[in-house]
Amino acid sequence: MSESADARGREMVAFVQISVSDPGELNSLRKLVQRIPGLEIEQVPGRPGPGEQGTLDLLQVAATAGGGGGALLLMIRTLPEFIRSRRRDVSIALKSGELELTITAATAEDAVELIAKTLDARRP
């Protein structure tokens, strides 16, 4: 995960892009993530891949130096409950650098553990 600074000069220590399989759920997910201190959230248009004509919006989440990986880990631990609370099947895709992972209701708990281990391994 790369480091940078936001427009207010705060150091950002980690970035994650989040997309949802059902675009109608993105706003609900954004509201949930915004409640977590130490995170900056921005809704941005996705970029189409080769041969694609359009994409869905996604959330770009940055952890501030004060919140760090702990805030991201808290956010990630809320995702399984978010997925299970939906009326229909929803999957969430996470991307951070080269790491890409899709979480579904069936894989939610395993995914949280994998992400937690990855974040712990990247801490200095």
C-alpha positions as CSV (number, residue, x, y, z in Angstrom):
1,M,0.0,0.0,0.0
2,S,1.4,3.3,-1.0
3,E,1.8,6.5,1.1
4,S,0.7,10.0,0.0
5,A,-0.9,13.1,1.4
6,D,-4.5,14.4,0.9
7,A,-5.5,18.0,0.0
8,R,-5.4,19.0,3.7
9,G,-1.9,17.8,4.1
10,R,-2.7,14.7,6.2
11,E,-0.5,11.7,5.5
12,M,-2.4,8.8,3.9
13,V,-0.8,5.4,4.6
14,A,-3.0,3.0,2.7
15,F,-5.4,3.0,-0.2
16,V,-8.2,0.5,-1.1
17,Q,-10.7,0.6,-4.0
18,I,-14.0,-1.0,-3.3
19,S,-16.7,-1.9,-5.9
20,V,-20.0,-3.6,-5.3
21,S,-21.7,-6.0,-7.7
22,D,-25.0,-4.3,-7.2
23,P,-24.6,-0.6,-7.9
24,G,-27.7,0.2,-5.9
25,E,-25.8,-0.9,-2.7
26,L,-22.8,1.5,-3.2
27,N,-24.4,4.3,-1.3
28,S,-25.3,2.1,1.6
29,L,-21.7,0.8,1.8
30,R,-20.3,4.3,1.6
31,K,-22.5,5.4,4.5
32,L,-21.3,2.5,6.5
33,V,-17.6,3.1,5.8
34,Q,-17.9,6.8,6.5
35,R,-18.7,6.0,10.1
36,I,-15.2,4.6,10.7
37,P,-12.8,7.2,12.0
38,G,-9.4,7.4,10.3
39,L,-10.7,6.8,6.8
40,E,-11.2,9.2,3.9
41,I,-13.8,8.0,1.4
42,E,-14.4,9.3,-2.1
43,Q,-16.8,7.9,-4.7
44,V,-15.1,7.9,-8.1
45,P,-16.0,6.5,-11.5
46,G,-14.4,3.2,-12.3
47,R,-12.2,2.8,-15.4
48,P,-13.3,0.4,-18.1
49,G,-11.0,-2.5,-18.9
50,P,-10.0,-3.6,-22.4
51,G,-13.1,-4.2,-24.5
52,E,-15.5,-2.7,-21.9
53,Q,-17.6,0.3,-22.6
54,G,-18.5,1.4,-19.2
55,T,-17.9,0.8,-15.5
56,L,-19.6,1.2,-12.2
57,D,-18.6,3.8,-9.6
58,L,-16.4,2.6,-6.8
59,L,-15.2,3.8,-3.4
60,Q,-11.7,4.9,-3.0
61,V,-10.8,4.6,0.7
62,A,-7.6,6.0,2.2
63,A,-6.5,5.4,5.8
64,T,-4.9,8.5,7.5
65,A,-1.7,8.1,9.4
66,G,-3.6,8.4,12.7
67,G,-6.0,5.6,11.7
68,G,-3.7,3.5,9.7
69,G,-4.2,-0.2,9.1
70,G,-6.4,-0.5,12.1
71,A,-9.1,1.7,10.5
72,L,-8.9,-0.3,7.3
73,L,-9.1,-3.6,9.3
74,L,-12.2,-2.3,11.1
75,M,-13.8,-1.4,7.8
76,I,-12.9,-4.8,6.3
77,R,-14.4,-6.6,9.3
78,T,-17.7,-4.8,8.7
79,L,-18.0,-6.1,5.2
80,P,-19.2,-9.7,6.0
81,E,-22.2,-8.3,8.0
82,F,-22.9,-5.8,5.2
83,I,-23.0,-8.6,2.6
84,R,-25.2,-10.9,4.8
85,S,-27.6,-8.1,5.5
86,R,-28.5,-7.5,1.8
87,R,-31.7,-8.9,0.5
88,R,-30.0,-10.5,-2.5
89,D,-26.6,-11.8,-3.2
90,V,-24.0,-9.1,-3.3
91,S,-20.2,-9.3,-3.7
92,I,-17.6,-6.7,-2.9
93,A,-14.3,-6.4,-4.8
94,L,-11.3,-4.9,-3.0
95,K,-8.2,-3.7,-4.8
96,S,-5.0,-2.4,-3.2
97,G,-1.9,-2.2,-5.4
98,E,-1.5,-5.7,-6.8
99,L,-3.8,-7.3,-4.3
100,E,-7.3,-8.0,-5.6
101,L,-10.0,-9.9,-3.7
102,T,-13.7,-10.5,-4.1
103,I,-15.8,-11.2,-1.1
104,T,-19.1,-13.0,-1.2
105,A,-21.4,-14.3,1.5
106,A,-19.8,-17.7,1.2
107,T,-16.3,-16.4,1.4
108,A,-16.7,-13.5,3.8
109,E,-15.1,-14.9,7.0
110,D,-12.2,-16.4,5.1
111,A,-11.6,-13.2,3.2
112,V,-11.5,-11.1,6.4
113,E,-8.8,-13.3,7.8
114,L,-6.8,-13.2,4.6
115,I,-7.0,-9.5,4.5
116,A,-6.1,-9.1,8.1
117,K,-3.0,-11.3,7.6
118,T,-2.0,-9.3,4.6
119,L,-2.4,-5.9,6.4
120,D,-0.4,-7.3,9.4
121,A,2.4,-8.5,7.0
122,R,2.7,-5.0,5.4
123,R,3.0,-3.1,8.7
124,P,6.6,-1.8,9.3
